[in-house]
Amino acid sequence: MEMKNNGGSGLAIASMVLGIVALVMACCFWFISVPCAVVGVILGAVSLAGQKPGKGMAIAGVVCSIVSLVPNAFLFLGIFGGLL
């Protein structure tokens, strides 16, 4: 019996996982959080643009990634803002 491949929601799942990891790590481990958030936004955007299944997970990944970037931006400006 042949199985039909309708495409996967791998990009959406990866975006959501990276967004959650970035959100959890945002307060203490910014060096892990920022790359995860950037990759999460990119994967979520690619998944949404490609009309692939898993739209809700892709949106959740993008939102979590963006929300995790906000405290990191304030942390970055607070630490390095005094040096400029």
C-alpha positions, 0 to 999 in steps of 0.5 A: 500500500502506497502512502501519500505524502501531503507535505509536513508541518516540520517547519511549523513545529521547528518554529514553535519549538525554537520560539518556546526555547527562546522564550524560556531562555530569554531572561538568563541565557540571551546568547542561546535565546537570540539565535533561537528566536531569529531562526524561529521567526524565519522558519515560521515565516517560510512555513506561513508563506508556503501555505503548508499545514500547521499554520497555528504552530507557525503563528505560535512560533513567530509570536513566541520568538518575537516576544522573546526578542523584546526583553533581549533588546532591552537587556542589550540596550541596558548593558551596551547602552551606557558604553555608547 
